[in-house]
Amino acid sequence: MATMLQEIWGNNYKINFLDSDNQEAKVEGKYYPKFVDIVISDNNMPIFCLGVKFITSNYKQNSINYFENMMGETANIQASNIPYAHIIILRYKTPYYTKFDSVNPSRIETISAYDIKKYLNLIFDNPQAHRPFEISTFFVNIDEKNYKVQKADLSESIESSICKLIENKLSPENLFKQIENYKLHYETNHHQ
């Protein structure tokens, strides 16, 4: 993702992210400083943030907490006039582990339209500090025995109209298109 953002923003901007050569950047939010997964900076000033969340188990149990935490993080950063987008990677068939057995799932939960509607409702809401600049959801199936990850087909449990909304509004392609548009807007207003 950082590589894609570097292609969009170009070498005149610095991108901080966690890997073997880089560290996450700390961004001064309105209420508290926050380490953000990916930060684009112009002259050492953060101008765009991207949070990445990969949820691998017990999603339904924690889905409201994930959602509320995302809105709180977003409000903290965006109240400082820095756009904050989110990529949420979900296992379509998510294992649920109990506190007594963290190795063998007690059941497998399938992501449903109900689980995704809150993200759609949020992204279609009026722009406010807690509504992210954009949200991307990406669904995967993980074959743990063969160590394979592949894009999930949502159509087996989610109606086609919701799948279409997810594809059009919550897709990674839409996210990166909106980031490109923001970059053009930023450069028009800051590099004249």
GIBELRA-V374180 format. One record per backbone hydrogen bond with DSSP energy under -1.0 kcal/mol. NH is the residue of the N-H (numbers start at 1). CO is the residue of the C=O. If there is no record, write none. Layout:
NH,CO
NH,CO
This chain:
5,1
6,2
7,3
8,4
9,5
10,6
13,10
14,41
16,39
19,22
27,34
30,76
34,27
36,25
38,50
39,16
40,48
41,14
42,45
45,42
47,40
48,40
49,83
50,38
51,85
53,87
55,89
58,95
62,58
63,59
66,62
67,63
68,64
69,65
70,66
71,67
72,68
73,69
74,70
75,71
76,72
77,73
78,74
79,75
80,77
81,78
85,49
86,134
87,51
88,136
89,53
90,138
91,55
92,140
94,109
96,107
106,96
107,96
109,94
111,92
116,112
117,113
119,116
120,116
121,117
122,118
123,119
124,120
125,122
131,128
133,84
136,86
137,170
138,88
140,90
141,150
143,148
148,143
150,141
152,139
157,154
158,154
163,159
164,160
165,161
166,162
167,163
168,164
169,165
170,166
175,171
176,172
177,173
178,174
179,175
180,176
181,177
182,178
183,179
184,180
185,181
186,182
187,183
188,184
189,185
190,186
191,187
